């Protein structure tokens, strides 16, 4: 399975190119992602779904 990258806005004016990780979080309504030079973190699934694919 190929990695899926999206451009997610994590805060107003702050957009990160992230990829979805195969191992997902236990938190309902969130998706585990990682960006370059950052540890994995969770974003709301709604932010992931509406972010454009890059």
MIBA-624606 format. One record per atom (N, C-alpha, C, O): y, z, x; residue number from 1; atom name. Coordinates in Angstrom, 3 decimals, padded with zeros to 6 digits. Layout:
SITE          v          w          u    nr   atom
SITE          Y          Z          X   NUM     CA
...
% end
This chain:
SITE          v          w          u    nr   atom
SITE   -001.174    000.000    000.842     1      N
SITE    000.000    000.000    000.000     1     CA
SITE    001.235    000.000    000.885     1      C
SITE    001.350    000.828    001.789     1      O
SITE    002.150   -000.911    000.637     2      N
SITE    003.368   -001.017    001.430     2     CA
SITE    004.357    000.074    001.032     2      C
SITE    004.348    000.560   -000.099     2      O
SITE    005.199    000.442    001.977     3      N
SITE    006.230    001.441    001.699     3     CA
SITE    007.285    000.853    000.786     3      C
SITE    007.635   -000.323    000.889     3      O
SITE    007.781    001.679   -000.098     4      N
SITE    008.831    001.251   -001.016     4     CA
SITE    010.122    001.962   -000.640     4      C
SITE    010.205    003.189   -000.704     4      O
SITE    011.124    001.190   -000.249     5      N
SITE    012.414    001.741    000.149     5     CA
SITE    013.429    001.536   -000.965     5      C
SITE    013.450    000.492   -001.617     5      O
SITE    014.270    002.541   -001.177     6      N
SITE    015.346    002.441   -002.151     6     CA
SITE    016.602    003.067   -001.577     6      C
SITE    016.544    003.909   -000.681     6      O
SITE    017.722    002.646   -002.101     7      N
SITE    019.016    003.161   -001.687     7     CA
SITE    019.467    004.179   -002.731     7      C
SITE    020.030    003.807   -003.761     7      O
SITE    019.219    005.470   -002.465     8      N
SITE    019.442    006.540   -003.429     8     CA
SITE    020.776    007.232   -003.143     8      C
SITE    021.064    007.588   -002.000     8      O
SITE    021.580    007.419   -004.176     9      N
SITE    022.817    008.175   -004.053     9     CA
SITE    022.480    009.647   -004.248     9      C
SITE    022.139    010.073   -005.351     9      O
SITE    022.577    010.425   -003.163    10      N
SITE    022.202    011.839   -003.205    10     CA
SITE    023.389    012.733   -003.560    10      C
SITE    023.204    013.865   -004.008    10      O
SITE    024.589    012.234   -003.364    11      N
SITE    025.819    012.935   -003.732    11     CA
SITE    026.897    011.869   -003.869    11      C
SITE    026.752    010.784   -003.306    11      O
SITE    027.969    012.142   -004.596    12      N
SITE    029.026    011.131   -004.734    12     CA
SITE    029.510    010.639   -003.365    12      C
SITE    029.978    011.420   -002.537    12      O
SITE    029.386    009.340   -003.152    13      N
SITE    029.805    008.739   -001.889    13     CA
SITE    028.779    008.813   -000.768    13      C
SITE    029.060    008.365    000.344    13      O
SITE    027.591    009.369   -001.030    14      N
SITE    026.558    009.514   -000.009    14     CA
SITE    025.276    008.840   -000.475    14      C
SITE    024.562    009.359   -001.334    14      O
SITE    024.996    007.681    000.102    15      N
SITE    023.805    006.912   -000.242    15     CA
SITE    022.891    006.863    000.971    15      C
SITE    023.338    006.582    002.083    15      O
SITE    021.620    007.136    000.754    16      N
SITE    020.631    007.091    001.824    16     CA
SITE    019.557    006.066    001.497    16      C
SITE    019.149    005.918    000.345    16      O
SITE    019.105    005.360    002.530    17      N
SITE    017.951    004.473    002.387    17     CA
SITE    016.736    005.349    002.643    17      C
SITE    016.532    005.829    003.758    17      O
SITE    015.931    005.555    001.610    18      N
SITE    014.781    006.455    001.701    18     CA
SITE    013.513    005.720    001.297    18      C
SITE    013.555    004.667    000.660    18      O
SITE    012.391    006.300    001.683    19      N
SITE    011.106    005.752    001.240    19     CA
SITE    010.315    006.861    000.588    19      C
SITE    010.388    008.026    000.978    19      O
SITE    009.564    006.467   -000.407    20      N
SITE    008.735    007.401   -001.161    20     CA
SITE    007.498    007.737   -000.342    20      C
SITE    006.851    006.850    000.215    20      O
SITE    007.174    009.022   -000.271    21      N
SITE    005.997    009.455    000.481    21     CA
SITE    004.760    009.462   -000.407    21      C
SITE    004.865    009.672   -001.616    21      O
SITE    003.584    009.233    000.182    22      N
SITE    002.354    009.248   -000.623    22     CA
SITE    002.060    010.639   -001.197    22      C
SITE    001.601    010.758   -002.333    22      O
SITE    002.323    011.688   -000.412    23      N
SITE    002.089    013.055   -000.893    23     CA
SITE    003.309    013.491   -001.687    23      C
SITE    004.413    013.554   -001.147    23      O
SITE    003.119    013.789   -002.950    24      N
SITE    004.241    014.124   -003.817    24     CA
SITE    004.398    015.623   -003.981    24      C
SITE    003.489    016.398   -003.686    24      O
SITE    005.565    016.013   -004.455    25      N
SITE    005.916    017.409   -004.624    25     CA
SITE    005.246    018.003   -005.860    25      C
SITE    004.810    017.281   -006.758    25      O
SITE    005.175    019.316   -005.886    26      N
SITE    004.629    020.019   -007.054    26     CA
SITE    005.693    020.213   -008.133    26      C
SITE    005.380    020.628   -009.249    26      O
SITE    006.941    019.916   -007.804    27      N
SITE    008.036    020.109   -008.747    27     CA
SITE    008.052    018.963   -009.764    27      C
SITE    008.195    017.805   -009.372    27      O
SITE    007.913    019.253   -011.033    28      N
SITE    007.942    018.184   -012.039    28     CA
SITE    009.336    017.560   -012.128    28      C
SITE    010.348    018.257   -012.060    28      O
SITE    009.369    016.244   -012.280    29      N
SITE    010.645    015.536   -012.404    29     CA
SITE    011.301    015.213   -011.077    29      C
SITE    012.454    014.783   -011.052    29      O
SITE    010.583    015.413   -009.957    30      N
SITE    011.121    015.122   -008.632    30     CA
SITE    010.159    014.230   -007.863    30      C
SITE    008.965    014.185   -008.156    30      O
SITE    010.697    013.517   -006.873    31      N
SITE    009.929    012.612   -006.025    31     CA
SITE    010.176    013.024   -004.579    31      C
SITE    011.318    013.292   -004.205    31      O
SITE    009.119    013.081   -003.754    32      N
SITE    009.257    013.425   -002.333    32     CA
SITE    009.574    012.146   -001.562    32      C
SITE    008.842    011.161   -001.659    32      O
SITE    010.669    012.164   -000.793    33      N
SITE    011.100    011.013   -000.012    33     CA
SITE    011.437    011.450    001.401    33      C
SITE    011.529    012.643    001.690    33      O
SITE    011.620    010.466    002.284    34      N
SITE    012.121    010.768    003.616    34     CA
SITE    013.073    009.669    004.053    34      C
SITE    012.939    008.509    003.663    34      O
SITE    014.038    010.064    004.871    35      N
SITE    015.009    009.143    005.449    35     CA
SITE    014.900    009.275    006.967    35      C
SITE    014.310    010.230    007.474    35      O
SITE    015.466    008.321    007.676    36      N
SITE    015.419    008.379    009.137    36     CA
SITE    016.125    009.622    009.645    36      C
SITE    017.200    009.983    009.165    36      O
SITE    015.515    010.263    010.607    37      N
SITE    016.080    011.431    011.295    37     CA
SITE    016.320    012.608    010.362    37      C
SITE    017.185    013.442    010.631    37      O
SITE    015.567    012.686    009.271    38      N
SITE    015.671    013.803    008.330    38     CA
SITE    014.260    014.211    007.918    38      C
SITE    013.370    013.367    007.816    38      O
SITE    014.059    015.501    007.681    39      N
SITE    012.751    015.923    007.179    39     CA
SITE    012.573    015.473    005.729    39      C
SITE    013.562    015.174    005.059    39      O
SITE    011.343    015.419    005.230    40      N
SITE    011.122    015.036    003.831    40     CA
SITE    011.869    015.974    002.879    40      C
SITE    011.995    017.171    003.137    40      O
SITE    012.356    015.412    001.784    41      N
SITE    013.060    016.206    000.780    41     CA
SITE    012.804    015.613   -000.597    41      C
SITE    012.307    014.493   -000.714    41      O
SITE    013.143    016.363   -001.636    42      N
SITE    012.911    015.939   -003.016    42     CA
SITE    014.197    015.430   -003.642    42      C
SITE    015.270    015.995   -003.427    42      O
SITE    014.083    014.357   -004.419    43      N
SITE    015.193    013.865   -005.232    43     CA
SITE    014.700    013.772   -006.673    43      C
SITE    013.499    013.663   -006.922    43      O
SITE    015.621    013.816   -007.599    44      N
SITE    015.238    013.690   -009.004    44     CA
SITE    014.603    012.331   -009.233    44      C
SITE    015.047    011.326   -008.678    44      O
SITE    013.569    012.307   -010.046    45      N
SITE    012.872    011.059   -010.340    45     CA
SITE    013.807    010.054   -010.998    45      C
SITE    013.661    008.850   -010.789    45      O
SITE    014.767    010.530   -011.790    46      N
SITE    015.718    009.615   -012.436    46     CA
SITE    016.585    008.911   -011.396    46      C
SITE    016.903    007.734   -011.560    46      O
SITE    016.974    009.616   -010.320    47      N
SITE    017.757    008.972   -009.247    47     CA
SITE    016.918    007.922   -008.538    47      C
SITE    017.414    006.844   -008.211    47      O
SITE    015.652    008.234   -008.301    48      N
SITE    014.752    007.276   -007.647    48     CA
SITE    014.572    006.031   -008.521    48      C
SITE    014.627    004.906   -008.022    48      O
SITE    014.359    006.233   -009.811    49      N
SITE    014.081    005.113   -010.713    49     CA
SITE    015.273    004.182   -010.874    49      C
SITE    015.089    002.972   -011.012    49      O
SITE    016.481    004.711   -010.859    50      N
SITE    017.666    003.851   -011.064    50     CA
SITE    018.223    003.290   -009.758    50      C
SITE    019.131    002.461   -009.792    50      O
SITE    017.705    003.718   -008.614    51      N
SITE    018.191    003.224   -007.319    51     CA
SITE    017.673    001.806   -007.069    51      C
SITE    016.538    001.480   -007.415    51      O
SITE    018.525    000.963   -006.458    52      N
SITE    018.072   -000.407   -006.163    52     CA
SITE    017.058   -000.428   -005.028    52      C
SITE    017.146    000.360   -004.087    52      O
SITE    016.101   -001.332   -005.127    53      N
SITE    015.083   -001.516   -004.093    53     CA
SITE    015.722   -002.304   -002.948    53      C
SITE    016.388   -003.315   -003.170    53      O
SITE    015.505   -001.818   -001.709    54      N
SITE    016.074   -002.510   -000.542    54     CA
SITE    014.980   -002.976    000.380    54      C
SITE    015.260   -003.578    001.416    54      O
% end
